[in-house]
């Protein structure tokens, strides 16, 4: 993570959660909203891209395995689009094999959390993107 990815303006702490499992999105949303973040949800990558036309979050959390376009495809699209290219993207996936993580980072992910994870791990990982150096 580089300094340019860290957001310190408390009024702009918004997060987009992209996962095809509604229950997972809802749990992550409850955890993050309890920390004061504004959370947007997208069911899949194309849904996320549509939402990004309306709002620019400070951080994106995405699953790897989704219908239509996987997490790597989403990250590549983000990195190719200038207005989204610098948004930090953390992959959250049950597929945590080294090659999966390598593919995510090669596409431009800035972090990786393996499922299952604890609420404190999620809060800590997300919080690091909103902490001053």
Secondary structure, 3 states (H helix, E strand, C coil): CCHHHCCCCHHHCEEEEECCCHHHHHHHHHHHHCCCCEEEEECCHHHHHHHHCCCCCCEEEECCCCCCCCHHHHHHHHHHCCCCCCCEEEEEECCCCHHHHHHHHHHCCCEEEECCCCHHHHHHHHHHCCCCC
